[in-house]
């Protein structure tokens, strides 16, 4: 009868080892996804600024202000592309 208990212990240890392995794999995937935190922060900042400028552009009727906002949006898009190229090159 002692042998059946050993089988359960072996099964439990195999399950625990598999759970540990899966946890390690998940941690490694999360670590790979996180790039340069400063670049991620800057990209998020550019995205938020673009959203706000786009909102202003849609609400503005004055042609001069619309032109300013259009140029600002183009500049933000250029900065975003340059930053994404830098992040891609550093991988």
OpenMM code with the backbone's topology and positions (N, CA, C; nanometers):
from openmm import Vec3, app, unit

residues = "UNK UNK UNK UNK UNK UNK UNK UNK UNK UNK UNK UNK UNK UNK UNK UNK UNK UNK UNK UNK UNK UNK UNK UNK UNK UNK UNK UNK UNK UNK UNK UNK UNK UNK UNK UNK UNK UNK UNK UNK UNK UNK UNK UNK UNK UNK UNK UNK UNK UNK UNK UNK UNK UNK UNK UNK UNK UNK UNK UNK UNK UNK UNK UNK UNK UNK UNK UNK UNK UNK UNK UNK UNK UNK UNK UNK UNK UNK UNK UNK UNK UNK UNK UNK UNK UNK UNK UNK UNK UNK UNK".split()
positions = [
    Vec3(0.0801, -0.1178, 0.0000),
    Vec3(0.0000, 0.0000, 0.0000),
    Vec3(0.0857, 0.1261, 0.0000),
    Vec3(0.2058, 0.1184, 0.0461),
    Vec3(0.2940, 0.2334, 0.0477),
    Vec3(0.3278, 0.2809, -0.0919),
    Vec3(0.3255, 0.1904, -0.1901),
    Vec3(0.3603, 0.2266, -0.3272),
    Vec3(0.2597, 0.3228, -0.3891),
    Vec3(0.1317, 0.3081, -0.3575),
    Vec3(0.0317, 0.3974, -0.4165),
    Vec3(0.0517, 0.5404, -0.3679),
    Vec3(0.0935, 0.5596, -0.2472),
    Vec3(0.1212, 0.6933, -0.1943),
    Vec3(0.2391, 0.7571, -0.2653),
    Vec3(0.3384, 0.6749, -0.2986),
    Vec3(0.4543, 0.7278, -0.3702),
    Vec3(0.4142, 0.7769, -0.5091),
    Vec3(0.3212, 0.7090, -0.5727),
    Vec3(0.2742, 0.7500, -0.7050),
    Vec3(0.2069, 0.8858, -0.6999),
    Vec3(0.1302, 0.9086, -0.5949),
    Vec3(0.0651, 1.0386, -0.5806),
    Vec3(0.1658, 1.1499, -0.5568),
    Vec3(0.2666, 1.1199, -0.4779),
    Vec3(0.3703, 1.2194, -0.4508),
    Vec3(0.4463, 1.2516, -0.5787),
    Vec3(0.4786, 1.1475, -0.6583),
    Vec3(0.5473, 1.1696, -0.7856),
    Vec3(0.4620, 1.2539, -0.8795),
    Vec3(0.3330, 1.2245, -0.8866),
    Vec3(0.2431, 1.3011, -0.9730),
    Vec3(0.2348, 1.4460, -0.9259),
    Vec3(0.2254, 1.4648, -0.7954),
    Vec3(0.2206, 1.6012, -0.7419),
    Vec3(0.3484, 1.6778, -0.7740),
    Vec3(0.4628, 1.6131, -0.7610),
    Vec3(0.5890, 1.6824, -0.7889),
    Vec3(0.6008, 1.7141, -0.9380),
    Vec3(0.5526, 1.6252, -1.0255),
    Vec3(0.5548, 1.6534, -1.1699),
    Vec3(0.4631, 1.7699, -1.2028),
    Vec3(0.3464, 1.7749, -1.1409),
    Vec3(0.2538, 1.8862, -1.1624),
    Vec3(0.3173, 2.0163, -1.1149),
    Vec3(0.3792, 2.0137, -0.9982),
    Vec3(0.4433, 2.1339, -0.9439),
    Vec3(0.5579, 2.1789, -1.0335),
    Vec3(0.6372, 2.0852, -1.0849),
    Vec3(0.7467, 2.1205, -1.1743),
    Vec3(0.6938, 2.1855, -1.3017),
    Vec3(0.5841, 2.1309, -1.3537),
    Vec3(0.5239, 2.1871, -1.4753),
    Vec3(0.4694, 2.3271, -1.4484),
    Vec3(0.4075, 2.3476, -1.3351),
    Vec3(0.3558, 2.4793, -1.2996),
    Vec3(0.4705, 2.5797, -1.2863),
    Vec3(0.5799, 2.5375, -1.2253),
    Vec3(0.6974, 2.6238, -1.2124),
    Vec3(0.7546, 2.6585, -1.3494),
    Vec3(0.7591, 2.5603, -1.4372),
    Vec3(0.8099, 2.5821, -1.5723),
    Vec3(0.7229, 2.6830, -1.6477),
    Vec3(0.5917, 2.6677, -1.6373),
    Vec3(0.5005, 2.7615, -1.7030),
    Vec3(0.5158, 2.9027, -1.6467),
    Vec3(0.5338, 2.9138, -1.5163),
    Vec3(0.5522, 3.0448, -1.4539),
    Vec3(0.6809, 3.1099, -1.5043),
    Vec3(0.7887, 3.0316, -1.5180),
    Vec3(0.9144, 3.0840, -1.5715),
    Vec3(0.8964, 3.1321, -1.7153),
    Vec3(0.8248, 3.0536, -1.7966),
    Vec3(0.8016, 3.0915, -1.9361),
    Vec3(0.7228, 3.2216, -1.9453),
    Vec3(0.6200, 3.2362, -1.8614),
    Vec3(0.5414, 3.3598, -1.8614),
    Vec3(0.6279, 3.4786, -1.8213),
    Vec3(0.7119, 3.4603, -1.7211),
    Vec3(0.7992, 3.5685, -1.6758),
    Vec3(0.8974, 3.6087, -1.7853),
    Vec3(0.9500, 3.5108, -1.8583),
    Vec3(1.0434, 3.5408, -1.9668),
    Vec3(0.9734, 3.6166, -2.0785),
    Vec3(0.8501, 3.5796, -2.1113),
    Vec3(0.7751, 3.6497, -2.2160),
    Vec3(0.7503, 3.7941, -2.1771),
    Vec3(0.7130, 3.8165, -2.0518),
    Vec3(0.6897, 3.9529, -2.0051),
    Vec3(0.8178, 4.0335, -2.0101),
    Vec3(0.9292, 3.9728, -1.9757),
    Vec3(1.0576, 4.0427, -1.9769),
    Vec3(1.0965, 4.0810, -2.1195),
    Vec3(1.0651, 3.9974, -2.2178),
    Vec3(1.0978, 4.0274, -2.3558),
    Vec3(1.0155, 4.1440, -2.4081),
    Vec3(0.8907, 4.1531, -2.3667),
    Vec3(0.8005, 4.2557, -2.4166),
    Vec3(0.8442, 4.3941, -2.3701),
    Vec3(0.8954, 4.4054, -2.2504),
    Vec3(0.9359, 4.5349, -2.1963),
    Vec3(1.0648, 4.5791, -2.2645),
    Vec3(1.0517, 4.6872, -2.3409),
    Vec3(1.1679, 4.7435, -2.4078),
    Vec3(1.2262, 4.8491, -2.3159),
    Vec3(1.2917, 4.9427, -2.3748),
    Vec3(1.3452, 5.0562, -2.3019),
    Vec3(1.2286, 5.1322, -2.2386),
    Vec3(1.2188, 5.1329, -2.1073),
    Vec3(1.1036, 5.1957, -2.0422),
    Vec3(1.0920, 5.3448, -2.0738),
    Vec3(1.2041, 5.4122, -2.0942),
    Vec3(1.2008, 5.5541, -2.1280),
    Vec3(1.1396, 5.5735, -2.2673),
    Vec3(1.1735, 5.4873, -2.3614),
    Vec3(1.1177, 5.4960, -2.4961),
    Vec3(0.9682, 5.4651, -2.4939),
    Vec3(0.9288, 5.3673, -2.4145),
    Vec3(0.7871, 5.3328, -2.4028),
    Vec3(0.7098, 5.4511, -2.3449),
    Vec3(0.7658, 5.5152, -2.2446),
    Vec3(0.7017, 5.6319, -2.1839),
    Vec3(0.6900, 5.7455, -2.2859),
    Vec3(0.7960, 5.7677, -2.3619),
    Vec3(0.7937, 5.8749, -2.4610),
    Vec3(0.6923, 5.8462, -2.5722),
    Vec3(0.6842, 5.7213, -2.6165),
    Vec3(0.5847, 5.6847, -2.7179),
    Vec3(0.4429, 5.7076, -2.6662),
    Vec3(0.4194, 5.6711, -2.5422),
    Vec3(0.2871, 5.6913, -2.4828),
    Vec3(0.2555, 5.8402, -2.4712),
    Vec3(0.3544, 5.9190, -2.4359),
    Vec3(0.3360, 6.0638, -2.4263),
    Vec3(0.3019, 6.1230, -2.5630),
    Vec3(0.3711, 6.0786, -2.6665),
    Vec3(0.3423, 6.1268, -2.8021),
    Vec3(0.2013, 6.0857, -2.8459),
    Vec3(0.1617, 5.9651, -2.8103),
    Vec3(0.0284, 5.9178, -2.8467),
    Vec3(-0.0794, 6.0036, -2.7792),
    Vec3(-0.0591, 6.0332, -2.6519),
    Vec3(-0.1566, 6.1160, -2.5797),
    Vec3(-0.1608, 6.2583, -2.6348),
    Vec3(-0.0439, 6.3129, -2.6671),
    Vec3(-0.0395, 6.4476, -2.7233),
    Vec3(-0.1107, 6.4508, -2.8586),
    Vec3(-0.0913, 6.3463, -2.9377),
    Vec3(-0.1574, 6.3402, -3.0684),
    Vec3(-0.3092, 6.3344, -3.0515),
    Vec3(-0.3548, 6.2566, -2.9559),
    Vec3(-0.4984, 6.2466, -2.9308),
    Vec3(-0.5569, 6.3833, -2.8948),
    Vec3(-0.4881, 6.4571, -2.8090),
    Vec3(-0.5356, 6.5891, -2.7675),
    Vec3(-0.5332, 6.6876, -2.8844),
    Vec3(-0.4253, 6.6877, -2.9629),
    Vec3(-0.4180, 6.7782, -3.0775),
    Vec3(-0.5245, 6.7442, -3.1817),
    Vec3(-0.5499, 6.6164, -3.2015),
    Vec3(-0.6524, 6.5746, -3.2966),
    Vec3(-0.7906, 6.6230, -3.2506),
    Vec3(-0.8150, 6.6130, -3.1210),
    Vec3(-0.9425, 6.6611, -3.0652),
    Vec3(-0.9572, 6.8113, -3.0877),
    Vec3(-0.8492, 6.8857, -3.0615),
    Vec3(-0.8519, 7.0303, -3.0825),
    Vec3(-0.8735, 7.0645, -3.2301),
    Vec3(-0.8058, 6.9910, -3.3182),
    Vec3(-0.8175, 7.0150, -3.4617),
    Vec3(-0.9620, 6.9984, -3.5074),
    Vec3(-1.0271, 6.8934, -3.4596),
    Vec3(-1.1650, 6.8668, -3.4997),
    Vec3(-1.2627, 6.9704, -3.4444),
    Vec3(-1.2290, 7.0306, -3.3306),
    Vec3(-1.3191, 7.1272, -3.2679),
    Vec3(-1.2953, 7.2706, -3.3153),
    Vec3(-1.1807, 7.2974, -3.3781),
    Vec3(-1.1436, 7.4333, -3.4159),
    Vec3(-1.1982, 7.4692, -3.5547),
    Vec3(-1.2494, 7.5912, -3.5654),
    Vec3(-1.2998, 7.6384, -3.6948),
    Vec3(-1.2096, 7.7466, -3.7548),
    Vec3(-1.1231, 7.8070, -3.6754),
    Vec3(-1.0342, 7.9134, -3.7222),
    Vec3(-0.9233, 7.8530, -3.8087),
    Vec3(-0.9099, 7.9053, -3.9325),
    Vec3(-0.8146, 7.8485, -4.0281),
    Vec3(-0.6699, 7.8563, -3.9802),
    Vec3(-0.6327, 7.9675, -3.9183),
    Vec3(-0.4949, 7.9815, -3.8693),
    Vec3(-0.4615, 7.8768, -3.7639),
    Vec3(-0.5532, 7.8575, -3.6717),
    Vec3(-0.5318, 7.7576, -3.5652),
    Vec3(-0.5300, 7.6160, -3.6228),
    Vec3(-0.6164, 7.5894, -3.7201),
    Vec3(-0.6188, 7.4572, -3.7831),
    Vec3(-0.4842, 7.4282, -3.8519),
    Vec3(-0.4270, 7.5312, -3.9140),
    Vec3(-0.2965, 7.5149, -3.9793),
    Vec3(-0.1896, 7.4824, -3.8755),
    Vec3(-0.1914, 7.5546, -3.7631),
    Vec3(-0.0961, 7.5275, -3.6552),
    Vec3(-0.1092, 7.3834, -3.6056),
    Vec3(-0.2304, 7.3419, -3.5823),
    Vec3(-0.2544, 7.2069, -3.5313),
    Vec3(-0.2127, 7.1012, -3.6331),
    Vec3(-0.2362, 7.1290, -3.7593),
    Vec3(-0.1977, 7.0350, -3.8647),
    Vec3(-0.0462, 7.0155, -3.8659),
    Vec3(0.0283, 7.1261, -3.8525),
    Vec3(0.1749, 7.1174, -3.8479),
    Vec3(0.2216, 7.0453, -3.7214),
    Vec3(0.1564, 7.0731, -3.6106),
    Vec3(0.1925, 7.0066, -3.4847),
    Vec3(0.1678, 6.8563, -3.4940),
    Vec3(0.0567, 6.8172, -3.5552),
    Vec3(0.0276, 6.6742, -3.5730),
    Vec3(0.1318, 6.6083, -3.6624),
    Vec3(0.1722, 6.6768, -3.7690),
    Vec3(0.2747, 6.6219, -3.8590),
    Vec3(0.4071, 6.6063, -3.7844),
    Vec3(0.4424, 6.7045, -3.7007),
    Vec3(0.5658, 6.6967, -3.6231),
    Vec3(0.5616, 6.5805, -3.5248),
    Vec3(0.4487, 6.5632, -3.4570),
    Vec3(0.4347, 6.4509, -3.3633),
    Vec3(0.4493, 6.3177, -3.4347),
    Vec3(0.3901, 6.3060, -3.5512),
    Vec3(0.3985, 6.1811, -3.6277),
    Vec3(0.5434, 6.1526, -3.6686),
    Vec3(0.6157, 6.2557, -3.7097),
    Vec3(0.7573, 6.2398, -3.7464),
    Vec3(0.8385, 6.1943, -3.6251),
    Vec3(0.8152, 6.2578, -3.5107),
    Vec3(0.8883, 6.2210, -3.3889),
    Vec3(0.8574, 6.0769, -3.3476),
    Vec3(0.7311, 6.0354, -3.3627),
    Vec3(0.6928, 5.8984, -3.3279),
    Vec3(0.7645, 5.7981, -3.4174),
    Vec3(0.7670, 5.8250, -3.5478),
    Vec3(0.8348, 5.7346, -3.6414),
    Vec3(0.9842, 5.7257, -3.6126),
    Vec3(1.0474, 5.8405, -3.5845),
    Vec3(1.1904, 5.8409, -3.5522),
    Vec3(1.2184, 5.7599, -3.4259),
    Vec3(1.1345, 5.7761, -3.3255),
    Vec3(1.1527, 5.7029, -3.1999),
    Vec3(1.1329, 5.5531, -3.2214),
    Vec3(1.0325, 5.5156, -3.2991),
    Vec3(1.0103, 5.3736, -3.3268),
    Vec3(1.1263, 5.3127, -3.4030),
    Vec3(1.1874, 5.3885, -3.4929),
    Vec3(1.3057, 5.3391, -3.5658),
    Vec3(1.4221, 5.3168, -3.4698),
    Vec3(1.4410, 5.4118, -3.3770),
    Vec3(1.5486, 5.3971, -3.2782),
    Vec3(1.5282, 5.2758, -3.1906),
    Vec3(1.4037, 5.2544, -3.1481),
    Vec3(1.3730, 5.1394, -3.0624),
    Vec3(1.3940, 5.0093, -3.1407),
    Vec3(1.3520, 5.0063, -3.2660),
    Vec3(1.3694, 4.8863, -3.3493),
    Vec3(1.5164, 4.8577, -3.3741),
    Vec3(1.5955, 4.9604, -3.3933),
    Vec3(1.7381, 4.9425, -3.4205),
    Vec3(1.8141, 4.8934, -3.2981),
    Vec3(1.7646, 4.9242, -3.1797),
    Vec3(1.8350, 4.8843, -3.0571),
    Vec3(1.8025, 4.7433, -3.0119),
    Vec3(1.7098, 4.6759, -3.0786),
    Vec3(1.6728, 4.5384, -3.0390),
    Vec3(1.7796, 4.4399, -3.0757),
] * unit.nanometer
topology = app.Topology()
chain = topology.addChain("A")
for resn in residues:
    res = topology.addResidue(resn, chain)
    for name in ("N", "CA", "C"):
        topology.addAtom(name, app.Element.getBySymbol(name[0]), res)
